[in-house]
Amino acid sequence: MNNGASPKHRERRQNMKKQGKDEMVNTEAGNGRATEKTPVQHIRADLRALRAKLSYSAILANIPYVVFLALLAVIYIANGHRAVEMQRELSKQQKQLKELRWQYMDAKTRLMNITMESKVIVSGSALGLKPLTLPAYSIVLNPQPGATPQH
């Protein structure tokens, strides 16, 4: 690939490629004029630089950082799973609480209905009991001296 460049120029170009530096200016064959790189040359230079960054030695040098990123990814995923599981558990407990509230309200309503005076009279009449017509009184057996009677 001899395009009329001097040996010094070729050596300089090879050294720059080895160091991974992009050439900013190319010289045309033998006339010494400077020209800018074409877009294809820019893309090729970018790909060479990317390959240099993704080389085996570059990856080995960044293993602690890669491990740290992997650990963060695992923690992020685990946290997401934990949040979903907690949301499911919360939803299940809310449904259970709602069911228990309905049971409580039902039991409270039945108790109120059963303890109404008219319901007690009806259920007691089935057993042969009648409501009192006289006020209630207390029976005291063997009164102790000095004690006050209780009503």
Secondary structure, DSSP 8 states (H G I E B T S, - for coil): ---S--HHHHHHHHHHHHHT---S-EE-TTT--EE---HHHHHHHHHHHHHHHTSHHHHHHTHHHHHHHHHHHHHHHHHHHHHHHHHHHHHHHHHHHHHHHHHHHHHHHHHHHHTSHHHHHHHHHTTT----SS-------S--TT-----
